[in-house]
Amino acid sequence: MSREQLTVEEKNFLKNIGDSGLIRLEPYVTPGGIVYKNLETDGYDWKQILFFLITLAKKGYLNEEDYDRAIFCPTCDSPHVYSKYACPVDKSIFIKKITLLQHVSDGFQGKKEVFEREDRLVCPQCGEDLGHAHDKGTRHESLREIGFSFECEKNGHKFERPLTLHFCPDCGSMFDYKTARYVPIYAYSLTDNAKSYLQEDLEVETKLAPLIQLLESEGFKTSFDVEISGVSGSNHQFDLIAERNGSTIL
């Protein structure tokens, strides 16, 4: 892939990646957005960072590797999304899971709640204590979990499989798999083009160091790698500018 011209912001962002020493930028999803750990952001939000990464990959400075998927809100484009189970009939999220148990010794079977006596499980038919109600590790070997179902607490609907809905707390939207944005998330690493570019940039900065030192000793304020808009409106790139009392040296 050929090397394309970078804007000042893109160039600075690429330098930040190079300066970070990271071999590979790996993303993870947080309530605040897609984050690349240990990457210097310079005050950019996660969408701006993602834009720079995608642009640098398109211009041949970053390798883009398929890494993960995330559910994004279709309304506000946020990855801050939670999943909820709902009744497939009325879409109420107020449902409960019903566990079915069987006491093998006497054949009695029923909902877990009919076995519960305070914090214990007791067979309603023979009265045998079968373990702690909330600790499966204590259950008697004759007690088996044989299935489960769901029940809508709002309207009493019974069903075996709930509907999965997604909720975005940022904008309050509720949506399902049909309207959700299922977005690929990429990891990034520097290409040979980028490594070569950064090395050349470092060499230029090293060569200019004596000149920068001289100018600053004479009271000039220097800026490295600057883009300036000319009279015609065109942008021009300069390795170094020096300013003092309204005068500018390019």
Disulfide bonds with the S-S distance in Angstrom:
none
